[in-house]
Amino acid sequence: MRILHIVGGLNRGGAETWLVQMLHQIDRRKYHMDFLVHTEEPGAYDDEVKALGARVIPCLKPSNPFQYAYNFRRILRAYGPYDCVHSHVHQFSGYVLLLAALMRVPVRMVHSHLDTRTIDRQSPVARGLYVAWMDALLRRYATRGIAVSECAAKSLFSECWRSDPRWSISPLGIDLRPFQQPVDPDVVRAEFGLAADALVVGHVGRFQEQKNHRFLVEIAEKLCALEPKAVFLLVGDGPLRSEIEALVRASSLRNRFVFAGVRKDVPRLMMGAMDCFLLPSFYEGLALVLWEAQAAGLTCLATEGLPKEATAVDDGIHYRSLTDSPDAWAGDLRELARSHLRSSHDRAWMPSEISITSSVKRIETLYALSLIA
């Protein structure tokens, strides 16, 4: 089966990491995967996926529907034929699947990785019309739709998604093996100049509006006033990184933040450096990073209303509303971090259902069923 995945790019994000891990795990003799990306900029995973036999194919101008259609058609003629187009670009998937249908691709799959209902409801009229048009195209041209959580299903497939047999939930998975490796906290902390007795709050996420880094800085101001040894370790990159760094430099927090950039060893940093994990996102589809944090033995503080599927272990996540004050968030963080320091366990037990192996098996089943249909 030849599958063309549609993604914005192959940088280190939750969905992209899952796709690359799936490429490692899937039977590549039965399933050949290529990646169509909406950028010419090199992605962090480009070389890795190419080494596994996949192609990374730029398709530019998604903001120009006519130019994009021309590019898409040219690519499918040059690199196809494909048995399946599997789109991961949320609402824009509607247009992608229309083009795939015009190119007579038999299996047209859409994957919902986000819950954007709140921002969709607050969008201006033009954006609302775009969303309605994409929704109509999805319902017309998708042969199957997958969501990573119930919230993500409601976001892209409507509140009544269960009434359509094409839609289903299939959680993603994470590679649990790195969390089973020994880690020396003293060595990891020394790499970042973190004291052995520092209270380290961790965050992993792309610097974009969704992740709400400005509020994270407000929380940090309150926690650092309570805890003289509190430090925030931020992993990731993105368009807002320079703005957040400038915000920190302009405050009294200059020595309380470590910007680690993009890292390949996130499990090691979680296990070796962090005492708790903070995720004040405006929205998420599943937030695989919360699974990773729990696998590292960390207790998480996250936004109230994020998908319930993110909780993998009992009491693994505590929630706060974004309407609560930064002081309230900081108070919770202080207690969670201190609890970690007192804890005698290093790792959380994780159910096998969240592993990348289980996730790949579920996706292979869906691909097989789609071909039969």
Long-range contacts (C-beta under 8 A, 24 or more apart in sequence): 1-30, 1-31, 1-32, 1-83, 1-84, 1-367, 1-371, 2-32, 2-34, 2-80, 2-81, 2-82, 2-83, 2-84, 3-31, 3-32, 3-33, 3-34, 3-82, 3-83, 3-84, 3-85, 3-86, 3-367, 4-33, 4-34, 4-35, 4-36, 4-76, 4-79, 4-80, 4-82, 4-84, 4-85, 4-86, 4-105, 5-33, 5-34, 5-35, 5-36, 5-86, 5-87, 5-88, 6-36, 6-85, 6-86, 6-87, 6-88, 6-89, 6-93, 6-96, 7-35, 7-36, 7-37, 7-38, 7-88, 7-89, 8-37, 8-38, 8-39, 8-89, 9-37, 9-38, 9-39, 9-41, 9-43, 10-35, 10-37, 10-43, 10-44, 10-45, 10-46, 10-49, 10-56, 11-43, 11-44, 11-45, 11-206, 11-262, 12-44, 12-45, 12-236, 12-262, 13-206, 14-113, 14-172, 14-285, 14-286, 14-287, 14-288, 14-289, 15-88, 15-111, 15-113, 15-172, 16-43, 16-45, 17-45, 17-288, 18-172, 18-173, 18-174, 18-288, 18-356, 18-359, 19-88, 20-45, 20-48, 20-49, 21-173, 21-174, 21-175, 21-356, 22-356, 22-359, 22-360, 22-363, 23-49, 23-52, 23-54, 24-52, 25-356, 25-357, 25-360, 26-360, 26-363, 26-364, 27-364, 28-52, 28-53, 31-364, 31-367, 34-79, 34-82, 36-72, 36-75, 38-62, 38-89, 44-262, 55-79, 62-89, 62-92, 65-95, 68-95, 68-99, 69-99, 72-96, 72-99, 72-103, 73-99, 73-102, 73-103, 76-100, 76-103, 76-105, 80-105, 81-105, 83-107, 83-371, 84-108, 84-109, 84-367, 84-370, 85-109, 86-111, 87-111, 88-113, 90-114, 90-116, 90-156, 91-116, 91-130, 91-131, 91-134, 91-135, 91-138, 91-156, 92-134, 93-134, 93-138, 93-142, 93-156, 94-133, 94-134, 94-135, 94-136, 94-137, 94-138, 94-141, 95-134, 95-137, 97-137, 97-138, 97-141, 97-142, 98-137, 98-140, 98-141, 100-141, 101-141, 106-143, 106-371, 107-143, 107-144, 107-367, 107-370, 107-371, 108-141, 108-142, 108-143, 108-144, 109-142, 109-143, 109-144, 109-145, 109-146, 109-366, 109-370, 110-138, 110-142, 110-144, 110-145, 110-146, 110-156, 111-145, 111-146, 111-147, 111-148, 112-145, 112-146, 112-147, 112-148, 112-152, 112-153, 112-155, 112-156, 112-157, 112-285, 113-148, 113-152, 113-285, 113-286, 114-152, 114-155, 114-156, 114-283, 114-284, 114-285, 115-149, 115-151, 115-152, 115-154, 115-155, 115-283, 115-284, 115-285, 115-307, 116-155, 116-283, 117-151, 117-154, 117-155, 117-283, 118-282, 118-283, 119-282, 119-283, 120-155, 142-166, 143-370, 143-373, 144-168, 144-366, 144-369, 144-370, 144-373, 146-170, 146-363, 146-366, 147-285, 148-172, 148-285, 148-286, 148-307, 148-309, 149-285, 149-286, 149-307, 149-308, 149-309, 149-310, 150-307, 150-308, 150-309, 151-285, 151-306, 151-307, 152-285, 152-286, 152-307, 155-285, 168-366, 170-359, 170-362, 170-363, 170-366, 171-286, 171-309, 171-353, 171-354, 171-359, 172-286, 172-288, 172-359, 173-354, 173-355, 173-356, 173-357, 173-358, 173-359, 173-360, 174-288, 174-291, 174-292, 174-295, 174-354, 174-355, 174-356, 175-355, 175-356, 176-295, 176-350, 176-354, 176-355, 176-356, 178-265, 178-267, 178-268, 179-267, 179-271, 179-292, 179-295, 179-296, 179-347, 179-350, 180-347, 181-267, 181-268, 183-268, 183-271, 183-272, 184-272, 185-271, 185-272, 185-273, 187-272, 188-268, 188-269, 188-271, 188-272, 188-273, 189-272, 189-273, 192-233, 192-258, 192-260, 192-273, 193-258, 194-231, 194-233, 194-258, 194-273, 195-229, 197-229, 198-229, 198-230, 198-231, 199-227, 199-229, 199-230, 199-231, 199-275, 199-334, 199-337, 199-338, 199-341, 200-230, 200-231, 200-232, 200-233, 200-273, 200-274, 200-275, 200-337, 201-230, 201-231, 201-232, 201-233, 201-274, 201-275, 201-276, 201-277, 201-278, 201-333, 201-337, 202-232, 202-233, 202-235, 202-269, 202-270, 202-273, 202-274, 202-275, 202-276, 202-277, 202-278, 202-293, 202-298, 203-232, 203-233, 203-234, 203-235, 203-236, 203-277, 203-278, 203-279, 204-234, 204-235, 204-236, 204-266, 204-270, 204-277, 204-289, 204-292, 204-293, 205-235, 205-236, 205-279, 205-281, 205-289, 206-236, 206-237, 206-238, 207-236, 207-237, 207-238, 207-239, 207-240, 207-241, 207-243, 207-244, 208-238, 208-239, 208-240, 209-240, 209-282, 210-281, 210-282, 210-283, 210-284, 211-279, 211-280, 211-281, 211-282, 212-280, 212-281, 212-282, 212-303, 212-322, 213-240, 213-244, 214-244, 214-247, 215-280, 215-322, 215-326, 216-278, 216-280, 217-244, 217-247, 217-248, 217-251, 217-253, 218-326, 219-278, 219-280, 219-326, 219-329, 219-330, 219-333, 220-253, 220-256, 220-257, 220-330, 221-251, 221-252, 221-253, 221-326, 222-326, 222-327, 222-329, 222-330, 223-330, 223-333, 223-334, 224-252, 224-253, 224-256, 225-330, 226-330, 226-331, 226-334, 227-334, 227-337, 230-256, 230-334, 230-337, 231-256, 231-257, 231-258, 232-256, 232-257, 232-258, 232-278, 233-258, 233-260, 233-269, 233-273, 233-274, 234-258, 234-259, 234-260, 235-260, 235-261, 235-262, 235-263, 235-266, 235-269, 236-261, 236-262, 237-261, 237-262, 266-292, 267-292, 267-295, 267-296, 270-296, 270-298, 271-296, 271-297, 271-346, 271-347, 274-298, 275-336, 275-337, 275-340, 275-341, 276-300, 276-301, 276-333, 276-336, 276-337, 276-340, 277-301, 278-302, 278-329, 278-333, 279-303, 279-306, 280-320, 280-322, 280-329, 281-306, 282-322, 284-310, 286-310, 290-316, 290-317, 291-350, 291-354, 294-348, 294-350, 295-347, 295-348, 295-350, 296-347, 296-348, 297-340, 297-343, 297-345, 297-346, 297-347, 297-348, 298-340, 298-348, 299-336, 299-339, 299-340, 300-336, 301-329, 301-332, 301-333, 301-336, 312-348, 312-350, 312-351, 312-354, 313-348, 313-349, 313-350, 316-348
